[in-house]
């Protein structure tokens, strides 16, 4: 059973940066497409960024040019570099397969963008 653990969230001012990490218990990143998701209060969870096995990336329009998804297969870790953060980026961020598996959801990491 694969376990995914997110970390790196926190409180940051608008315009600031954070790097989220997703550590996997198994070597999932080299065999599955993966994604970063987020859920803001009162909203549905949405896919923010995804990366395929051959490292093709895709982003939701609201984060294009600001967020970068990448992974280190040797470390079994996936990352989300978030720059120029905005208050509307405030959410709990999760990693999972793309498409997601219900049994892979972890606790997520809270990102709060506020002055």
Beta strands, then each sheet from edge to edge (+ up, - down):
strand 1: 4-7
strand 2: 10-12
strand 3: 18-24
strand 4: 34-39
strand 5: 46-51
strand 6: 57-59
strand 7: 67-72
strand 8: 77-82
strand 9: 91-97
strand 10: 109-113
sheet 1: 1+ 3- 8+ 7-
sheet 2: 2+ 10+ 9- 4+ 5- 6+
end
